[in-house]
Amino acid sequence: MHQEDSLIRMCIAEVIGTFILVFFGIGSVHAAVLTGAYAALWQVAIVWAVAIALAIYAVGAVSGAHMNPAVTLAFAAWRRFPWRHVIPYLAAQLLGAFLAAAVLYLLFCNIIAHFEAVQGITRGLPGSERSAMIYGEYFPNPGILGVSSAALAQVSVWQAMLAEAIGTAFLAFFVFAVTDTHNPGRPHGNSHALMIGLTVAIVIMIIAPLTQAGLNPARDFGPRLWALLAGWGEIAIPGPRGGIFTVYMLSPILGAQLGAWLYQQLVHRTLPSDDFVQPAVEHETTSVVS
């Protein structure tokens, strides 16, 4: 198979994997925010966990199931993932997230309109992040802390950046740990996919009240771009407080680099290497985020 054909197959797999992740992940946010279907944050978090695991099982053998630009960049920097594949992967992840948001809008558009009417929300005006939050993230979480000036004062831009960076650092650290064939403590077989999903779930439980726990630039920007087109305007991009690039893109990327570096330097280097065989980069299973 030609290298170009292989990369195309890998990118298609990334589109599919990211679509699965975002459809079920932000689909659970749609259900929670718009219909009150869930009683607690953990129920949303566990949907994300299962979606991540299933996406890895579905496409991991083809593309590695990165589904997250921050993870792709971390693997390029620390696990020899080819840099020439980075831009195609990022484009595929963004496309998958955008398409999932579009399909969810098709399914929920009437419910969204009803929710906005009942709540007195005018789409695109201040306060409409209470409905826009089903696509992009906001800080603090509008569904938990609200959108008043008193609510906004509880989480600064710097705190939001730190939260996203720390959350993604944990994600990358554990992704590297459970996919490192050099690590005798890693889960065996295919159970690493569930462990990665549960990592995202526990991070959501801590970070979501602060920033909705984006942890993934594609998961945030793809749906946010759809929200822009669907009428939320400046509430979608750049958002009422900005932060779209610093909080939800730069911070997860830097956090993933930090988490990957910590694992490689503090753990991987201490492990025995006599029988270590580096996995093929084209099929190395990594993962995502929220």
N, C-alpha and C positions, 0 to 999 in steps of 0.2 A: 504494500500500500504506500502511495506517495505521501510524503510528509505533509503536504498541503491538505490532502484528503483526511489524514489523521487529525489535523488541527481543526478542520471543519466539523468532524464528528465530535471532537471534544467540546467545541463551542456549542454545538447543538445540545449536547448533554448538559452543559452549564445553563443554557436557556431553560431546559426542562426542569433541572434540579432547582433553579432559583424560582421558577414559576410555582413548583410544588411548595417550596418553603414559604413564599409570600402569599400564595392563595390561601393556604390553611392558617398561616401565622396572622396576617392582618385580617383574614376572614374571621378569626376568633375575636379580633378587636372590633370588627363591624358588629358581630353578634352581641358582644358585651356592651358596647357604647350605645348602639341604636335600639336594642331590644331588651337589655337587662337580662340576657339569657344566662349569664354566669353570676354566681354569688360572691366570688373572691378572685383575687389576682392570680392565685395558684392555678385556677382552671384555665386561664389564658396561657399561662406559662407552660403548662403541660401539653397544650396543643402545639405550641412552638416546638417543644422537645420531640414529640412524636413526628411532626412534620419534617424536622431536620433528620431524624433517624431514617424515615422512609425515603427521603430524597437521596441520602447517602447510599442506602441499599439499592435504589433504582439506577443511579447514574455514576456511582463512585468508581465502578470498574472501568468506565470510559474516560472520565475527565478528572477523577479525584474528588468530585463534588465539593469544590471550594465554595461557590455560591456567595462569596463575600470578597470584595476587592481588598480589604485589609488582610485577609488570610492569604489571598493570592500573592500579594506583595511580600508578606512575611515568608512564604515558602520560596519566593524568588530570591530573597535576601539570604535565607538561612538553610534552605533545603535543596538548593540547586534546581529549582523549577526554572525552565528556560525563560529568560527575560523577553525573548521575542514572542512568547505566548501571552504575556501579561495584558497588553492592550486588547487583543481579541477576547480574552477571558473577561476583562472588565466590561467590554461592550456587550458580551453575551449575558452577563449577570444583570446589567442594567435593563436590557431588553426583556429578560424573563420577569423581572420585578414590575416593569411597566405594563406588560401584557396581563399579569395577574391582577394588578389594580384595575385595569380596564374591564376585565371579566367580572370582577367583584362589583364594580359600579353598575354594570349591566344588570346584575342580579338584585342589587340593593337600592337602585336609584329612587324608587318610589318610597321605600322605607326611610332613606336619607331625607327626602323632601318632607315627609311627614314629621320626622324627628325635628327638623329645623323649624317647621311651622309651630309645633307644640312648644318648643323651647324658646321661641321668639328669636331665632337666629336668622340673620340676613347673610347669605353666603357671600364671602369676599370682604365683609366689613369686620371691624374689630369685634372679637368675641366668637367669630365663626370658626376659630380653631377648635371649639368644642365639637364640631362635626368634622373639620379637616383632620383632626387627630387620628381618624381611622385610616389615613393614608400616610402622612408624614408625622414626624415627632415634634413635640414642643416641650419646653421646660419652663416651669415645672409641669408635671402631667396635668392637663386641664380637667381630665375626668376624676382626678383624685384631689388636687389642691385648688382647682378653679382657675379663673382668668382675671381675677381682680388685681388691682395694684398691690394689695397686701399679699396675695398669692405669689405674684411675680417677684416680690422682694425676698421671698424665702429661698430662691435658688438663683444665684448670679450666673453670668456667662462663664466665669472661671470655674465655679463649682460644677456647672453642667459639663464643661470640657473635661474636668478631672474625673467626673463620674463615668463618662463615656470611655475615656482612656483606660481607667482602671478596669472597668467591666470587660473591655476588649482585650486587655492584657491577660486577664484571667482566662478568657476564652482561648487565646492563642497559646498560652502556657499549657493548658490541658489538652488542646488539640495536638500540640507537639508531643506531649507525654504519651497519649494513648495511641498515636500513630508511629511512634519510634520503635522499630523492630529491635533496636539495641536495648530497649528498656524491658527487663524481665518482669517488671510489675505491671506492664500494660495489660488490658483485657485481651483475651485470646479470641480467635474466631472473628465474628462480625459484631461482637457486643460493643466495640469501640463506638459504633454509630450511636447507640443509645446513650453512652456516656457523654458524647459530645452534645447530644440533645439535652440531656439533663444538666450539663454545664450551663447552657444558655438559660434553662429554666431557673436555676438558682441565682444566676446573675440578674435575670428579670425581677426576681422577688426583692432584690435589694435596690437596683438602679431604676426600675420603672417609675416609682413615684417621683423621682427627680427629673428624668429626661425621657421617659417611656422606653428606655433601654434600646436604642437603635442598634449599636454595635456593628453596623453593616452599612457602608455608604450606598450600596446598590439597593438594599431594602428600604432605605429612606428616600433616596433621590428619585428612583423609578416611580413609586407611587406618588411622591410629591409632585413630580412632573405631570402625572395624570391629573392630580387635583388642580394644578394650575390651569390645565385645559378645560376642566369640568366646572370652572367658575369661581374657585376660591382666590384666584388672582394673587395679590401680594401677601395674603395670609398664607398661601402655600409657598411661594418663593418671592422674596427672601424670608418671609415669616414676620410676625409682629415684633420680634426682638432680634431678628437676624440670627446668626449662629449656625445657619445651615452648612456653611463651609467649615467653620472652626469647630463647632460642637459635633456635627454629625458626619463629617468627612475626615478632616484633619485629625481629630482626636482618636477615632477608632484606628486609623492607619498608624499613628504614632504608638498607640497603646498595644496594637498587635506586634509591632516591631519590638517593643519593650518586653512583652511577654515571651516572644520567641527567643530573644536574646538571653533573657534570664534562664529559660529552660536549657538552651544550648550551652551556656557558660557554666551554670551552677549544677546542672543535673547530667546532661548528655556527656559532658567531658569526663565525668567521674565514672562512667559505666564501662565495663570490660568491652573490648572491641575485637577480640580474636575471631569470633564467629559472626561479626556484624556484617550484614549485606544490605547496602542502601537500596530501598525500594525503587522500582522504575518510576521516574518522575511523572510520566504520563498517566500512571495508574495509582499514584499515591493518594490515599483518601485523606482529605483534610476536612474542612467544613466551614461554614457559615457564620450566621447569626441572625438575631432576632428581627 
